[in-house]
Amino acid sequence: MISFLRGEVAHVGATSVVLDVNGVGYSVNATPHMLLNLRLGHEITVHTSMIVREDSHTLFGFGSPDDREIFETLITVSGIGPRIGLAVLATMSADQVREAIANSDDKAFSKVSGIGPKTARRIVLELAGKLVLPEAAGTANATAIPAEVAQALVGLGWSEKDTDLILGQLQEFEPDIIASRNTPLILKTALQYFNGEGSSAGGVKVSARG
């Protein structure tokens, strides 16, 4: 099982990316949102799930292990294949999926292309209790930064180490912005921190780069 791939973006298509990993090109299916944030020649890490069938071995890629977990859980539902699982994550964040399950909100899944009312209801019924929000699992005041924010920052040329540092600062000093789940706003704020314009609770400017 291939758990993740780290390599250079060699090609970005409409539904997949080709990663050059030590001279070997791996084709990985991904969501449109993830693909839009990729840049040719940049090194990225993609968390992967491999679907093995008699006539094919297909890789599906995600920006975080959390998204991969959601995908792999979704495709355990009868009638939900990899294509639909990927479509769900193209429409909803991992936490939104968990919230819909927790609230038995089948209408949220009905908004996903390819999912009808009966299938949406089946998802809610079959996954009840299997996917819970971080707060329900005992993580108080958990604030999850959308995976696409980190992907966009790395795509803009920032290192994964610096990106993790800045996102950690956002979680500590900008909880309201993170809680908004407004990806453009979170990304804008992260860039301000990178440029030394962000402020900690004490008003000290923070910068990940000299």
N, C-alpha and C positions, 0 to 999 in steps of 0.2 A: 504493500500500500504506500502510495506517495502522499505524504502528509503536507509537504510544502515544497515550493520551488523558489530558488533565488537566482535570478539571472537578468540579462539585459533584454529590454523590449526590442525585438527584431521586426515585428509587424503587428499592427492593430487593425483588425477587421471589424465588420458590423456586429459580429456575435462572439468573436474570440480574439485572443492575443497569442502571438508566438513568442516564447521566451527562449533565448539562447543561453543554455546552461552548460558552460564548459564545452561549447562547440556542438551541442545537441539541441535541436529545436523542438520544443514541446508546444503543442497547440492546446490552449486552455479556453474553454467556454466561460463566459463571464457576463455580468449584467451590463446593459448599455451605460449606466452611470459610472461603473468602475472603468469601463473602456475609455470613456471620455476624458478621464483624468490621467491616462497613460501617455508617455512621451517616448518616441523612438530613441534608443540609445541609453535610456536611463535604467539603472539597476533597481529592481523591485523584488519584494517577497510576496508570493501569492500562496495562500493557504488552499489546499486542494482536496477534492474528493474524487475518487476514481470509480466510475460505474463500469463494471465488467459484464459484458454479454458475450454470447457465443461468437458473434461476428465483429465485436468491437471492444476497445478499451478507451473510454472517454473521460477526459479530465475536466472538472468544473472548478473554477477558481474564485476565491473570495478574499476580501481585504482583511478579514480577521477570523480567528478560530470560532468566534461567536456566530458569525454569519454562516460558517460551514456547518456548525452544529444545528442551526435552524434548518438549513437545507436538508441535511441528512435525516433530521427528524420528520420534516414534511413529507419526504418521499417514502416514509414508512406507511403513510396513509394509503389505503386501497384506492387505486385510480389516480394517484398523484405520481407522475413521473418526473424525471430531472428537468424537463423543459418547463413544466408548471412550477416546480420548486424554485427554479431560477426566476421565473416571472413574478413570483410572490416577493422575492427579495429585490426585484427591480422596482416594485411598487411600495413595499413596506420595509421599515427598518426592523432589525432583530427584536428590539423592545416593543415595537408596534405589533409584531406577530404575537409576542408573549401576552401583551395586553389584550389583544383580540381573543386569544384563547382563554385567558383568565376571566374575561367578561362575557364569554359565550357570544361574541359579536361576529356572527357568520356573515353579516352584511359587509364587514371590512374585507373579507376574502372574495366576496362577490364582485368587488371592484377590480379584481385582477383579471386580466385578459385570459380567457380559456377556462375560467372557473364559474360554473353556474350555481344557482341556489342550493341544489342538492349536494353538490360536491363541497361547497362552502360549509354546509351544516355538518357534513361528514368529517371535515378537518377539525372543527370545533369539538365534536363528540369524541373522536378517536385520540385527540391530543390533550384532552382535559387532564390536568394534573402532571403532564409530561413536560410542559414548558411553563416556567413560572418567572415572574418578574424578579429582578435582583432583591428588591425590598422584601418580597415574600420568602426569599431564600435566606433572609437574615442580614442582608447588607443594607445598613441604614443610610438613607439619603444618597443612594447610589446614583451617579450621573454618568451616563454613557455617552461618549463623544461619537458621532456617526463615523463609521469606518472611512467613508469617502473623504472626510476632512484630512485624515492622515495621508490617504492616497494622493490627494491633491497637493499637499505640502511636499511630499517626496517627489511627485511629478514635476514640481516647480524647482527642484534641485536641492532641497534641504536633505540632510542626512537623516536616517531613521533615528539615530541617537538624539540629535537636536530636536527632531519632531516630537519624540516621546517626552523630552524635557519640557518643551513648551506646552504640550497638551496636559501634562501634569500640573503645570502652573495655572492653566485655564481652569482645571477642575478645582483647584484650591482657591483661586482668587476671583473667578468669574462663574460661580455656580448657577446664577440666574440665566446667564447667556447659554450655558450648556443645557440647562433644563428646558430652554425654549425649543430645542431640537431644530433650530433654524440653521441649516447647514451654511448658507452664504454668510450669515452673521457670525457664526463660530469661526469660519475660515478667515473672515476679515479681521476678527479680533486676534486670531493666532498670528496673522501677518504683522499686526501692530506690535505684538510681543517680539517677534523675530527682528523687527526694525528698532527695538528698544523703546517703543512708545507705550508698552503695556505697563500697568502699575500693580504692585502688590497691595495687600491690605494696608500697608504702612506708607504707601505712596512712592515706593522705590521702583525706579525703572528697571525692567528686566530685558535682557537681550541674550539670544542664544549664539549670536555671532559677534565677533569683535567688530 
